């Protein structure tokens, strides 16, 4: 999760919709309406003017408390055949998961079965409260998801939880966070930005190692979280000060 000041144009308009970026933090951006603009009837924020902050979420082990791919396999297959597991190659995870979903389909798994599993994955502790708080901020925040999780799964879970309309864009994996592969994108954050690594997860450890070796190598402020209430409290402080 990351928090950043927004550019002159909403960042979600500048991102390639097919880009699969890893699990992040939450960026935020300034405007003069920190709690005014209401949501439209379909639940989407009625944006008037440029948001003050861009808030970016990952999905797996951030919005939800599990890895959604693992949840699917454990619920619908228990264990994949060794011949399929052996096809995994580092750097080609999405291609591997395409083969996994193809195998599940051959075993009779249908979209409704997948949807039921995604809907049952629990939100991370405090995440429901955080998303409700963010929804009340109106046009002050532009909220997006950047994740390599399966698009169908992301939308299924958010729709079931009543939060799908909160997100202006979902940039995710159409075929199929706090992971170590998020470290390079987070390294592009400025000193005025905030990164929210989940405490004890690979991203948190990488940030600690980078800051210890060379403090200037990671200029953003790091705010580790154990529950989403930690993020909520920080956002309240930021928005109260603007």
C-alpha positions as semicolon CSV with decimal commas, in nm:
position;residue;x (nm);y (nm);z (nm)
1;X;0,000;0,000;0,000
2;X;0,131;0,352;-0,078
3;X;0,029;0,716;-0,031
4;X;0,144;0,988;-0,273
5;X;0,056;1,339;-0,375
6;X;-0,134;1,328;-0,703
7;X;0,003;1,476;-1,027
8;X;-0,182;1,732;-1,236
9;X;-0,367;1,448;-1,407
10;X;-0,506;1,150;-1,214
11;X;-0,239;0,879;-1,221
12;X;-0,497;0,615;-1,310
13;X;-0,545;0,795;-1,643
14;X;-0,172;0,768;-1,717
15;X;-0,126;0,398;-1,638
16;X;-0,141;0,131;-1,907
17;X;-0,449;-0,075;-1,821
18;X;-0,275;-0,398;-1,923
19;X;0,034;-0,337;-1,708
20;X;0,074;-0,596;-1,434
21;X;0,255;-0,424;-1,150
22;X;0,324;-0,605;-0,827
23;X;0,170;-0,567;-0,485
24;X;0,192;-0,213;-0,351
25;X;0,104;0,044;-0,094
26;X;-0,123;0,344;-0,117
27;X;-0,054;0,676;-0,295
28;X;-0,261;0,989;-0,216
29;X;-0,308;1,340;-0,387
30;X;-0,422;1,710;-0,272
31;X;-0,758;1,891;-0,345
32;X;-0,968;2,132;-0,149
33;X;-1,241;1,885;-0,064
34;X;-1,117;1,641;0,196
35;X;-1,459;1,508;0,289
36;X;-1,722;1,673;0,074
37;X;-1,798;1,505;-0,256
38;X;-2,062;1,230;-0,220
39;X;-2,066;0,897;-0,394
40;X;-2,283;0,841;-0,699
41;X;-2,576;0,599;-0,689
42;X;-2,361;0,312;-0,815
43;X;-2,119;0,366;-0,527
44;X;-1,846;0,530;-0,731
45;X;-1,698;0,855;-0,607
46;X;-1,833;1,161;-0,782
47;X;-1,500;1,324;-0,865
48;X;-1,503;1,701;-0,900
49;X;-1,161;1,839;-0,987
50;X;-0,824;1,681;-0,927
51;X;-0,798;1,451;-0,621
52;X;-0,556;1,554;-0,349
53;X;-0,404;1,210;-0,315
54;X;-0,372;0,884;-0,502
55;X;-0,427;0,585;-0,273
56;X;-0,301;0,258;-0,420
57;X;-0,383;-0,083;-0,277
58;X;-0,251;-0,429;-0,344
59;X;-0,500;-0,715;-0,318
60;X;-0,342;-1,040;-0,191
61;X;-0,236;-1,022;0,175
62;X;-0,332;-0,655;0,180
63;X;-0,702;-0,608;0,108
64;X;-0,757;-0,978;0,171
65;X;-0,569;-1,173;0,435
66;X;-0,461;-1,460;0,210
67;X;-0,298;-1,524;-0,125
68;X;-0,603;-1,570;-0,347
69;X;-0,431;-1,818;-0,582
70;X;-0,338;-2,040;-0,287
71;X;-0,695;-2,014;-0,157
72;X;-0,833;-2,139;-0,489
73;X;-0,599;-2,436;-0,505
74;X;-0,654;-2,537;-0,141
75;X;-1,032;-2,510;-0,166
76;X;-1,087;-2,672;-0,505
77;X;-0,798;-2,910;-0,557
78;X;-0,614;-2,968;-0,227
79;X;-0,293;-3,053;-0,416
80;X;-0,194;-3,005;-0,778
81;X;-0,036;-3,294;-0,972
82;X;0,341;-3,299;-0,945
83;X;0,367;-3,289;-1,326
84;X;0,187;-2,952;-1,321
85;X;0,378;-2,816;-1,021
86;X;0,704;-2,899;-1,198
87;X;0,621;-2,656;-1,480
88;X;0,664;-2,351;-1,256
89;X;0,954;-2,127;-1,351
90;X;1,067;-1,821;-1,156
91;X;0,958;-1,505;-1,333
92;X;0,672;-1,681;-1,515
93;X;0,415;-1,710;-1,235
94;X;0,119;-1,578;-1,434
95;X;0,184;-1,829;-1,712
96;X;0,199;-2,104;-1,450
97;X;-0,134;-1,996;-1,300
98;X;-0,292;-2,002;-1,646
99;X;-0,202;-2,371;-1,661
100;X;-0,341;-2,421;-1,310
101;X;-0,676;-2,266;-1,402
102;X;-0,686;-2,470;-1,722
103;X;-0,631;-2,785;-1,515
104;X;-0,905;-2,688;-1,270
105;X;-1,143;-2,634;-1,560
106;X;-1,062;-2,980;-1,692
107;X;-1,151;-3,118;-1,346
108;X;-1,499;-2,965;-1,369
109;X;-1,440;-2,642;-1,175
110;X;-1,672;-2,369;-1,306
111;X;-1,667;-1,989;-1,267
112;X;-1,935;-2,006;-0,998
113;X;-1,707;-2,236;-0,795
114;X;-1,418;-1,993;-0,825
115;X;-1,642;-1,699;-0,735
116;X;-1,760;-1,872;-0,417
117;X;-1,402;-1,922;-0,301
118;X;-1,299;-1,564;-0,376
119;X;-1,602;-1,428;-0,194
120;X;-1,516;-1,633;0,115
121;X;-1,157;-1,509;0,148
122;X;-1,146;-1,289;0,461
123;X;-1,047;-0,926;0,450
124;X;-0,729;-0,836;0,637
125;X;-0,793;-0,725;0,998
126;X;-0,938;-0,375;1,006
127;X;-0,959;-0,350;0,625
128;X;-1,338;-0,310;0,622
129;X;-1,310;-0,008;0,852
130;X;-1,030;0,140;0,642
131;X;-1,225;0,107;0,316
132;X;-1,534;0,261;0,476
133;X;-1,323;0,553;0,597
134;X;-1,170;0,603;0,252
135;X;-1,516;0,596;0,090
136;X;-1,624;0,890;0,308
137;X;-1,341;1,112;0,186
138;X;-1,510;1,184;-0,148
139;X;-1,303;1,347;-0,422
140;X;-1,008;1,407;-0,190
141;X;-0,877;1,058;-0,279
142;X;-0,844;0,872;-0,605
143;X;-0,836;0,503;-0,510
144;X;-0,701;0,226;-0,731
145;X;-0,572;-0,132;-0,707
146;X;-0,245;-0,245;-0,866
147;X;-0,197;-0,618;-0,825
148;X;-0,093;-0,931;-1,007
149;X;-0,395;-1,112;-0,859
150;X;-0,664;-1,250;-1,089
151;X;-0,903;-0,978;-1,209
152;X;-1,207;-1,204;-1,178
153;X;-1,114;-1,284;-0,819
154;X;-1,044;-0,923;-0,721
155;X;-1,378;-0,802;-0,858
156;X;-1,571;-1,098;-0,714
157;X;-1,441;-1,036;-0,362
158;X;-1,485;-0,659;-0,369
159;X;-1,837;-0,688;-0,510
160;X;-1,938;-0,937;-0,240
161;X;-1,787;-0,717;0,032
162;X;-1,963;-0,407;-0,102
163;X;-1,643;-0,216;-0,187
164;X;-1,608;-0,258;-0,565
165;X;-1,745;0,090;-0,641
166;X;-1,478;0,254;-0,428
167;X;-1,201;0,183;-0,680
168;X;-1,161;0,401;-0,988
169;X;-0,934;0,150;-1,158
170;X;-0,829;-0,211;-1,101
171;X;-0,502;-0,287;-1,275
172;X;-0,454;-0,660;-1,236
173;X;-0,395;-0,989;-1,411
174;X;-0,682;-1,066;-1,657
175;X;-0,561;-1,424;-1,722
176;X;-0,550;-1,601;-1,425
177;X;0,175;-0,652;-0,253
178;X;0,360;-0,692;0,007
179;X;0,574;-0,928;-0,193
180;X;0,945;-0,879;-0,256
181;X;0,872;-0,794;-0,621
182;X;0,710;-0,467;-0,506
183;X;1,035;-0,323;-0,381
184;X;1,151;-0,175;-0,714
185;X;0,824;0,016;-0,782
186;X;0,820;0,143;-0,423
187;X;1,174;0,268;-0,467
188;X;1,035;0,525;-0,712
189;X;0,831;0,697;-0,439
190;X;0,939;1,047;-0,340
191;X;1,030;1,170;0,006
192;X;0,681;1,323;0,040
193;X;0,518;0,984;-0,022
194;X;0,430;0,710;0,225
195;X;0,474;0,334;0,188
196;X;0,267;0,102;0,406
197;X;0,449;-0,235;0,414
198;X;0,279;-0,507;0,614
199;X;0,489;-0,568;0,924
200;X;0,696;-0,886;0,904
201;X;0,631;-0,946;0,532
202;X;0,908;-0,948;0,265
203;X;0,853;-0,586;0,161
204;X;0,896;-0,463;0,519
205;X;1,221;-0,655;0,559
206;X;1,359;-0,526;0,226
207;X;1,283;-0,165;0,321
208;X;1,455;-0,211;0,659
209;X;1,762;-0,362;0,492
210;X;1,778;-0,084;0,231
211;X;1,745;0,192;0,489
212;X;2,011;0,033;0,709
213;X;2,257;-0,005;0,421
214;X;2,190;0,336;0,264
215;X;1,917;0,561;0,413
216;X;1,880;0,764;0,092
217;X;1,805;0,453;-0,116
218;X;1,443;0,451;0,000
219;X;1,330;0,816;0,032
220;X;0,961;0,755;0,110
221;X;0,834;0,738;0,468
222;X;0,765;0,378;0,571
223;X;0,469;0,315;0,802
224;X;0,448;-0,059;0,883
225;X;0,104;-0,197;0,964
226;X;-0,025;-0,500;1,148
227;X;-0,393;-0,420;1,101
228;X;-0,552;-0,177;0,857
229;X;-0,644;0,042;1,154
230;X;-0,276;0,147;1,160
231;X;-0,315;0,277;0,804
232;X;-0,648;0,441;0,889
233;X;-0,491;0,637;1,176
234;X;-0,211;0,764;0,954
235;X;-0,454;0,870;0,681
236;X;-0,662;1,057;0,939
237;X;-0,351;1,251;1,046
238;X;-0,263;1,335;0,685
239;X;-0,614;1,445;0,590
240;X;-0,665;1,645;0,909
241;X;-0,349;1,839;0,830
242;X;-0,445;1,925;0,473
